Amino acid sequence: MRIFFASMVLGVACGGAASTSVPVSIDTSPIVFVMQGNYALGQDISINIKNNGTIKYAYSTYYPACNNLTFHDASLKVRVIESFGEIKELPAGEFIIPRGTHCDLAGDTELLPGEEAELIIWDQQECIKDNWGCADSIPLQAGSYSIIGSFEERPHSYDPNAHPYTPGDRTTIEWSFTIEP
């Protein structure tokens, strides 16, 4: 497993939310988030990834918020979510977004070297009740957040009988950002 971390937090003195997405510039990271460092409260957040490496990676096309992404804040608060009448406790600081529920469908797509893909557009909502999809959500507060993504390599196989989606090593990346009032 490989782990890469990147953070871009713009100061309030810089004039607020950035207007363009900025790819992370880390030579050792083959796959990166392409996101802004600051967002305004309530602003849609486009979560994109880019493959800066030389091999293919895979990501989920149905529910990347279930299969590839986890969402965190700086509070270390232990959240509970109601799921089918049961109360589940999440790890400290972690929360689920509405598109992170109803995770029974799967479908992988390859991200070729040099390609960029939009995983989801997130409306800054946190899911608090799951019933075959997010049944109730609340808006996020201003603060510091991070997204952790985990993506499998799709190595080229010279074996004609090999399954085309044989998983390879997993690469984990993180992006930190601020939601401003």
N, C-alpha and C positions, 0 to 999 in steps of 0.2 A: 504494500500500500504506500502511496506517495501522498504527502500532504503539503499544500501550498497555501500561503496566506497573503492576502493583499488588502490594503485599506486605503481609502481615499476619503478623507473628511475635510471639507472646506469650512473655514471659519466663517462665522456670521459677518465679520468685518469685510469679507470678500463680496458681499452683495447678495447673499441668499443662495437659492437653489441654482445649480449649474444648468445650462440650457442644452448641453450636448452630452452624449454618452462618451465615456473615455475607457478604452480597453486598458487593462492592467498591463504594465510593462515589466514583466519579470522573465528574464531569459530562461530560467529553469522550469517555468510552468508551461506545460504543453497545452493546457486548456484553461481559459480564463473567463470570468464574468465580464460583460460589457454593460456597465451601469454607471449612473451618476453617483456622486458622493453625498449630495444633499437633495432632499425632496421637500416640497411644501406639504403640510398636513392635508390629507384628502386627495393628493395628486396620484393619478395612476402610475404604477411603477412597472416598467417593462424589464423583465428579467431575461437577458440574453447571455449566450455563451459563445466563445470563439475558440476554434482549434488552431493554436499556434504551433502545433507539433507536426510530426512527420507520419503519424499513424492515425487510423480512424478511431473515433470514440463513439459510444452509443448513449442516447438519452431517450427518455420515455416521451412518446408523443401524446398519450392520453392524459396521464396524471403525473407530470414531473414533480409536482408538489408532494406527491406520495412517494415516488420511487427515487428521485434524484436529489431533492431539496429538503432541508430543515430550516426553520425560522426561529430566531432567538432575539431577545432584548437584553439590555444591561441590568435589568432588575433582579435577576436570579430568583424571581417569584416562582413558586411552584403552582402551576395552574392545574385545574381539574376541568375535564370536559365530559359532558354527558353523552354517552354513545349507546344507543339502543336500550335506554333505561338504566345502564350501569355507569357509575362514576369512575373515570380513569384519571390517574395522576400522571402528568407529564414531567420530564426532567426539568430541573431548575432553569428558568429563563427561556424555555422552549414554548412555542405556541403553534397552533395549527391554523392555516388559512383556509377559507372556504373551498378552494380548489384542492386542498389536501385531504379531503374526505371522499368517500365512495371510491375506494382504491382497488376495486376488484378487476378492473380492465387493465391490460398491459399491451403495449405495442412499442417496440424499439425502432429508432431510426438512427442511421449512421451519420456522424458529423465528420466529414472528410477534412484533411489538412487544408487550412486556409479558410474554411467555411465558418459562417456565423449563423446562429439560429435563435429565434425568439422562443423561449420556453413557455412563458405565460405573461399576461398583463395582470397585475395584482392591484386591487382597489384599496389597499391598506385596511382590510377587514380581518378580524381574528374570529375564527369559528369557536363558539362556545357550546354548541349542541350538534351532534352528528346523528342523523337518522337516514341512512342511504343517501348521503349528501348533507351539506351544511344546512341544518334546519333553523339555526339562529346564529347571528354574528354581531360583533360590536366593532366600532372603529378603533384603530390604534391611537394612542396618545403620542405627542411629540416626544422624541428621545433618540437614543442610539440603538441601532439594530444590526444584525448580521444574518447572512444567509450562508449556509454550508451546502455545497454541492458535491456529489460523489458520482463519478462517471467511469464506466468500464472501457478499457481498450478493446478494440476489435482487431486483433492481429490478423495479418494476411496468412492464410494457410495454403501451402502448396499441395496439400492432400486433397484430391478431387472428391473424396468421400467424406471430408470433414463438414460438419454443420457450419453454415456461414455465420452464425451468431455465437460461436464459441467465445465465452467471456475471457478477457485478459485481466491484467492488473487493474486495480481500481485507483483512480486519482481523485483526491479530495481537495477542494478549493474553498476559500471563504472570502466573502466581500462584506465590508462594514460600511454603513452609511448612517446618515442622520435624517430624521424627519423633524422639520422645524415648524413651529406654530405659524 
